Amino acid sequence: MHLLLPILATLIWAGNTIVSKLSAGAIEPAAISFYRWLVALLALTPFLLPRVWKLRAQVRPHWRKLVVLAALGMVLYQSLAYFAAHSVSAMTMGLVVAAIPPMTMLIGMVLLKTRPSPGMLIGAAVSFVGLTWLLSGGHPARLLQQGLGRGEMMMLLAAFSYALYGVLVKRWALPIPNGESLYLQILCGTVLLLPGFALAPSVALTAHNLPLVLYAGILASTLAPWFWMHGLLRLGTDKTAVLMNLTPVFTALLAVLLLGEPLQLYHWIGGGLTLLGVAVAQALKQKPAPVLRVRECAG
């Protein structure tokens, strides 16, 4: 059971990439972004609002950091993915997300002043070679001639946003329990998304797009994080983090089975190298040695 729940979380998140692709044309990106977190907020409020209210004095000094985390993890990351889904396949979206761990490592070198092991650097290099192969469709020279497409650029920015989010969570180490912190970030994210929602051409909920909103809001934003936190508590960070590599694999399988997307050779090579790099970095990982001491609540 301890292993099953975090695996279910990765499967749900993979399914959310399919939902993101299906949402293209069914609902405005600004609308589903807002509705998603609003649904999650409403679902969590009865359980977490009383606990957050008791911690209000503890939370107050950190509200600016919570807003920044919400902007990165709730607003930019998923909103960019919804926009990218109009021009990028679900399979490519899922495989780009696999590059978040090496991005996190590189950002951590700057913000956390960590010195990664040689194995982690090798793994990151392999991952970025795979990512380049994937985004170029197997022709890296095209990137120099034509550059990245709009959708691919959005997915890269989304991945970078979430990697930065992960580093800041570690750097700031807010003295707020995980559940309450997640709830407050969802609250902030919902407020930040409100202007875009108000300006969207259409925000109508229909029989076609309502299931997409409910999946994103209840399964991907409420149940999956709870499953994942359960894994972190029971299995530990390292063992649970390895399971995240299943997300792009599940995404590719679901894209083929549910959307009929073709699995091309460059998907195998680019995606395989990206995942191989992550696996190498984790297998050869040593505890990063800090160049400068970082306080628990620095910044």
N, C-alpha and C positions, 0 to 999 in steps of 0.2 A: 504493500500500500504506500509506503514512504517513497518508493521509486515511481509508482504509477501516477501519483498526483502531479509531480513536475513534468512527467512525460505528457500527460494530458494537457498541461499548460502550453507546452510547445506545439502540440497539435492544434489547440484552439487558436494560438497566435498565427500558425500557418494558415488556418482557415480564415483568419481575419484578413490576410493578404488577398485571398480569393474574394472576400467580401469587398475589399477596397477596389478590386478590378471590376466586380459586378456593379459597384456603385457608380462607375463612370457612365454617364448618360441617364442613370436612374434618379439621381439626386445631386444637387449642387455640393461640391466639396466643402464649402463653408457651412452648409446646412448639416451634413452628416457629421462633420467635426464637432459642431456644437451639440447636436442631439446626442451623440455618443457619450460625451462626458456629462451631459445633463441627466441622461438615464442612469449612468453609474452613480452620479451624485445622489439622485433620488433613492436609488437602491441601498446605498450605504448610510444615508443620513440617520435612519432610526437606530442603527447600531453604533455609529461612531460620533455623531454630533454630541451626545451627552458626555462622552469621554473627552472630546476635544474641548468642550466648554470648561471642564474641570482643569484642563491644562492651559487655559487661555493666558495666564500670566507667564507661563513657561514658553508659550508660542510667540507672544507679542514681539520680543526682541529679534525674532528671526523671520518676520513676515516678508521682508524684501527678498531674502534668499529663497523662500518658498515660491514667490512670484517668478523669480528667475528660473527655478527648476520646473515650474509649471509651463513656462513659455517654451522651454527646450524640450521637455519630455512629453507634454500633453498637446501643446499647440503646434509647434513647428514640425516635430517628428511625424505625427500622423496626418496633419493637414497637407504637408508636402507630398506625402505618399498618395493621398486622395487625388491631388492634382496630377501627379506623375502617372497614375493609373490610366489616364486618358490616352497615353501614348507609349507606355511601357508594359510589357507582358508581366503577368503575375509571377512567372518563373524568374524573370530577371529581377523583379522587385525583391523576391525572397533571397536570391543569391547575393544581391548587393548588401542586404542586411547582415549577411555572414561576415562582412568586412568590418562590422562594428568593433569586435574585440581588438584587432590590430590598430584601428583608429584610436580606441581608448588608450592603448599602450603608448602611442606616440603623443597624445595630448597629455597623458600622465607624466611623461618625461619633462614637459614644459611646466605644467601647473603643480605637480606633486614633487618635482625635482627627483624623480626616481631614475635609477640606472638599470635598465632591463638587462637580463642575461643574454649572452650570445644566441642561445636557442630561441629566445623570444624575438630577437631581431631577425634571425633567419626565417622564422615562421611568418613574421610580418611582411618580409620581402616576398616570400612565396605567395602569400595572400594577395598582395597588391599586383603581382604579376598575373595571378588568376583573375582579379577584378578587371585589370586592363584588357585581358583577353576576352572576358565576358562582355564588357561594355563596347568593345570594338567589333563584336560579332566574329571574332577569330581573325581580325585584320588590324593589328595594333597601329599600322601606319596610317590608317584612316583617321585615328584620333588627332594626328598631327596635321592632316590635311583638312578635315572637316570639323574637328572638335566634337564635343559631346552634344547629343540631342537635348532638347529642353527637359524631357521626362527623365532621362538618365541623370542630368545635372541635379534635378530636384531630389531624386532618390539618394544621390551622394550627399547632398546637403542635409537630407533627413537623417541619414546614417551618422553624419558628423555631429548633428544636433544631439542625437541620442548618446553618442560616445562622450560628448562634452558633458551631458547631463550625468552620466555615470561617474565621470571624474569629479565633478563638483559635489555630488552626493558624498563621495569618499572624502574629499578635501574639507568640506564644511562639517561633516559628521554632526548634523543637528541633533540636539538632545531631546528628540521627540520620537516616541515609538513608531515603528514602521507603518502600522495601520493608520494611525492618526496623521502621520506625515503624508501618506498617500492620499487620504481624504482631503486634507488641506490643499494639496497640489491640484487635485481634481476640481475643488471649489475655485481656486485661482484660475485654473485653465478655462473653466466654464465662463467666468467673467471676462477673461481676455478674448475669448472667441465670440462674445456677444456682438461687438461692432461689425465683424465680418458677416455674421449671421443676419444682422439687421439690413445689411447692404446687398445681400445675395438676391439675384433675380427671382428665384423661387425657393421657398422653404417648405413646400407642401409635402405632407406625409401621405403616401398612397399604399395600397395593398401590395404594390411591387417593391417599394423601398423600405417599408416599415420592418420587415424581417431582417434586413441588412442593418438597420439602426439598432434593433434589439440584440442581434448577435454581437455587434461591436460594443454596445453599452453594457450588456449583462455578462455575456460569456468572456469576451476579450478584455474588458476593462474591470470586471468585478470578480468573476470566478477564477480566471486564469492567474491573476496576481496572487489571490489567496492560495491557490494550489502551489504556486512557485514559492511563496513565503514558507509554506509547510515544508517543502523540500529543503529550503535553506536551513530551517530549524532542525530538521531530522537528519539530513544527510551531510550538512556542512556546505560551505561556499564552494569549495573546489569541486566536489563530486557533483553538485547541482549545476555548476557552470558548464561542465562538460555536456550536459544534456541539452543545452541551448543549441548545440550544433545540429540537433535533430530538426530544428525549425525550418531551415532552408531545404532540407531533404523532404520533410513533409509537404512543404509548399510546392516543390517541384512535382511530387506525386499527385497532389490535389489538382494542380494546374493541368496536368495531363488527363486525369480521370474526369474532372468536373468541367473544365473549360475547353478540353480538346486541344490544348496548346502543344505544338510539336516540340519534342526534345531533340535539339540540334547537337551536332558534334561540339560546337563551341560552348554550349551549356555544360556538357560533360567535362570538357577540358578546363574552362574558366571556373566553373563552380567547384570542380574537383580540386583544383589548385588552391582556391580560396579556402575551402574547408581543410585541405591538407595543411596549409599554413597555420590555421588556427590550432589544429591538432598537434603540430610540431611545437608551437609556442607553449601549449599547455603541458605537453609531455616533457619538454626540456626547461620548463619554468623553474626558476629559483626565486626565492623571496627577493624582490627588488631592494637594492641597497639605496637608501636616500642620500643624495648629495648634501642637501641641507635639511635640517630637522624641521618637519612641518607639524605645527600644533594641531591637536584634534579638531579644533574649531577655528582653523585659520581662515583668513580672508574676511 
